[in-house]
Amino acid sequence: MLVNREKEMYGVGKVFSTKNFGDLVVTKYINSRTVHVKFIDTGYETATELKHIRTGQVRDRWKPSVFGVGVIGELPISHGGKHDKEYVFWKGILERCYDEKYHSKHPTYKGCCVSEDFKYYPYFKDWCNKQIGFDQEGWHLDKDILVKENKIYSEDTCCFVPSAINNLFVKSNSSRGDLPIGVSFDKDSQKYRPHLSMNGKVSHLKRVDTVEEAFSMYKHIKEGHIKDIAEKYKGQIDKRVYQALINYQVEITD
């Protein structure tokens, strides 16, 4: 009797609400442990248990549920209680682009976005596993080495690079004020001084009279340093990254 009552209450065509994924409709009832359902908004179909339908805990894996844009799809996102490496990268770029709380702490990411393909986790995971450097421990996902000042995370603009390369392009816009990148003002001498970080150490060069001269010195040394790093990692990094480093130009507007 209980089975018949459940089948009647949760039979084909019955609609139920979920907590976070909209309404679903039952497409086939087999037993309390196997009920086939279809989400009305996206058309995603899955099999679940009756208890999950009752509590509204069924997940629509086609719904943009990660920061309002990311679609997980049907792949698992973790193994052994630990999130997969691909998922960590994926969630990270979505957070940088679409989380307002993150923007309040890191305003430079305002205006950034993710390509439509990258919003789909299975696509992003497959892309990651085809990239040079993804399997290297401590390498970073970068979006603006291949395309300078780029704001879009996509398969054409992203690459994996070691920390030594990633750190080449870290900027402290808030601390340098109105001066060009790599230039500081020495109050004691009333002159300008180029400075740059190389191999974890900050080097201060000789003081000069003008901003332009100081920047020119910084530009020359910085571009040379970038080329040196490119040669050091040649053969280990994506060929696109190597070419971008060799051709990189420091601009006074950076």
C-alpha positions in Angstrom: 0.0 0.0 0.0 2.8 2.4 0.9 4.5 1.8 -2.4 1.3 2.5 -4.4 0.7 5.6 -2.4 4.2 6.9 -3.1 3.9 6.1 -6.7 0.7 8.0 -6.9 2.1 11.0 -5.0 5.4 11.1 -6.9 4.3 9.6 -10.2 4.9 10.8 -13.8 4.0 14.4 -14.3 4.1 15.5 -10.7 6.0 18.8 -10.2 8.2 19.6 -7.2 10.3 22.5 -6.1 13.9 22.4 -5.1 15.8 24.7 -2.8 18.2 26.3 -5.3 17.5 24.9 -8.8 13.8 25.7 -9.6 11.1 23.1 -10.3 11.4 19.6 -11.6 8.9 17.1 -13.0 8.9 13.4 -12.4 9.4 11.5 -15.7 9.5 8.0 -14.4 8.9 6.4 -11.0 10.7 3.0 -10.4 11.0 2.9 -6.6 11.9 5.2 -3.7 15.5 4.9 -4.5 15.2 5.5 -8.3 13.0 8.3 -9.5 13.7 9.9 -12.9 13.2 13.7 -13.0 13.6 16.6 -15.4 14.2 20.2 -14.5 11.7 22.5 -16.1 14.1 25.5 -16.6 17.0 23.8 -18.3 15.7 20.4 -19.4 18.4 18.6 -17.4 17.4 15.0 -16.6 18.7 12.8 -13.8 17.7 10.0 -11.5 17.5 10.6 -7.7 16.0 9.2 -4.5 12.6 10.1 -3.2 14.0 11.5 0.0 15.9 14.1 -2.0 12.8 15.2 -3.9 11.0 15.6 -0.6 13.7 17.8 0.9 14.3 19.7 -2.4 18.0 18.7 -2.5 18.1 17.6 -6.1 20.8 19.5 -8.1 20.3 20.8 -11.7 23.8 20.4 -13.1 22.9 22.5 -16.2 21.9 25.5 -14.1 24.4 28.4 -13.9 24.9 27.8 -10.1 28.5 29.0 -9.5 28.6 32.7 -9.0 25.5 32.9 -11.1 27.2 31.9 -14.4 29.2 28.7 -14.0 27.6 25.4 -15.1 29.1 22.4 -13.4 27.6 19.8 -15.8 27.7 16.1 -15.0 31.4 15.7 -14.1 32.4 15.2 -10.5 34.2 18.2 -9.0 36.0 16.4 -6.2 37.6 13.0 -5.2 38.3 11.7 -1.8 36.7 14.8 -0.2 39.1 17.2 -2.0 38.2 19.5 -4.9 39.8 18.6 -8.2 42.6 20.9 -9.4 40.6 21.9 -12.5 37.6 22.9 -10.3 39.7 25.0 -8.0 41.1 27.0 -11.0 37.6 27.2 -12.6 35.9 28.4 -9.5 38.7 30.9 -8.9 38.4 32.7 -12.2 34.6 32.8 -11.8 35.0 34.4 -8.4 37.5 37.0 -9.7 35.1 38.0 -12.5 31.6 37.8 -10.9 31.8 38.0 -7.1 31.2 41.5 -5.7 32.8 40.7 -2.4 36.0 39.7 -4.2 35.9 43.0 -6.2 35.7 45.0 -3.0 39.1 43.6 -2.0 40.5 43.3 -5.5 39.0 46.1 -7.6 41.4 45.5 -10.5 39.3 42.5 -11.5 36.2 44.6 -12.1 35.2 44.4 -15.7 36.8 41.0 -16.2 34.7 38.2 -17.6 34.8 34.5 -18.7 34.1 33.2 -22.2 30.9 31.2 -22.7 32.9 28.0 -23.2 34.9 28.5 -20.0 31.6 28.9 -18.1 31.0 25.2 -18.7 33.1 23.2 -16.3 33.5 20.1 -18.4 34.9 22.2 -21.3 37.2 24.0 -19.0 38.5 20.8 -17.4 39.2 19.3 -20.8 41.0 22.5 -21.9 43.2 22.4 -18.7 44.4 18.9 -19.3 45.6 19.8 -22.8 47.7 22.8 -21.6 51.5 22.9 -21.1 52.2 23.4 -17.4 48.9 22.4 -16.0 50.4 19.3 -14.4 53.2 21.4 -12.8 52.9 22.1 -9.1 52.7 25.7 -8.2 52.1 27.0 -11.7 49.5 29.8 -12.2 46.6 30.4 -14.6 47.3 33.7 -16.3 45.0 35.8 -18.6 47.1 38.8 -19.7 50.6 37.6 -20.7 49.4 36.4 -24.1 47.2 39.5 -24.6 48.4 42.5 -22.6 45.7 44.2 -20.4 43.3 41.4 -21.4 40.1 41.2 -19.4 38.7 38.0 -20.7 39.4 34.5 -19.5 39.2 32.2 -22.5 41.1 29.4 -24.3 42.8 31.9 -26.6 44.0 34.2 -23.8 44.9 32.0 -20.9 48.0 29.9 -20.2 49.8 28.3 -17.3 53.1 29.8 -16.1 55.5 29.2 -13.2 55.6 31.7 -10.3 58.8 33.3 -11.7 57.0 34.4 -14.8 53.7 35.3 -13.2 55.5 37.5 -10.7 57.2 39.5 -13.5 53.9 41.3 -14.1 52.7 42.0 -10.6 52.0 45.7 -10.3 51.4 47.9 -7.2 49.3 50.6 -8.7 48.0 51.9 -5.4 51.5 52.4 -3.8 53.2 54.1 -6.7 50.8 57.0 -7.0 51.0 59.1 -10.2 54.5 58.0 -11.2 55.1 55.6 -14.1 55.7 51.9 -13.3 59.2 51.3 -11.9 59.8 54.9 -10.9 59.9 56.4 -7.4 60.7 59.9 -6.1 63.6 60.5 -3.7 62.7 63.4 -1.4 66.2 63.8 -0.1 67.8 64.4 -3.5 64.7 65.7 -5.2 65.4 63.2 -8.0 63.8 60.2 -9.6 65.0 56.7 -9.1 64.2 53.5 -11.2 63.6 50.4 -9.2 62.6 46.8 -10.1 62.3 43.4 -8.5 64.6 40.7 -9.9 65.0 37.2 -8.4 63.1 38.2 -5.3 65.1 41.3 -4.6 64.3 44.9 -5.2 67.1 46.8 -6.9 67.3 50.6 -6.8 69.2 52.2 -9.7 70.9 55.6 -9.8 68.9 58.8 -9.3 68.2 60.9 -12.3 66.7 64.3 -13.0 63.5 63.4 -14.9 60.7 60.9 -14.8 61.3 60.1 -18.5 64.9 59.2 -17.9 64.1 57.1 -14.9 61.4 55.2 -16.8 63.7 54.7 -19.8 66.3 53.0 -17.5 63.6 50.9 -15.9 62.1 49.8 -19.3 65.5 48.8 -20.7 66.4 46.6 -17.7 62.9 45.2 -17.1 62.5 44.1 -20.8 66.0 42.5 -20.7 65.1 40.7 -17.5 61.8 39.4 -19.0 63.8 38.0 -22.0 66.3 36.3 -19.7 63.4 34.6 -17.9 61.9 33.6 -21.2 65.2 31.9 -22.2 65.5 30.2 -18.9 62.1 28.5 -19.3 62.2 28.0 -23.0 61.1 24.4 -23.8 59.2 24.2 -20.5 56.5 26.8 -21.3 53.9 27.1 -24.0 55.5 28.5 -27.2 52.9 31.3 -27.2 54.2 32.3 -23.7 57.8 32.3 -24.8 57.0 34.5 -27.8 54.9 36.9 -25.7 57.8 37.3 -23.3 60.4 37.9 -26.0 58.2 40.5 -27.6 57.0 42.1 -24.4 57.3 45.9 -24.2 57.0 48.0 -21.1 55.0 51.1 -21.7 55.0 54.3 -19.6 51.2 53.9 -19.4 51.4 50.5 -17.8 
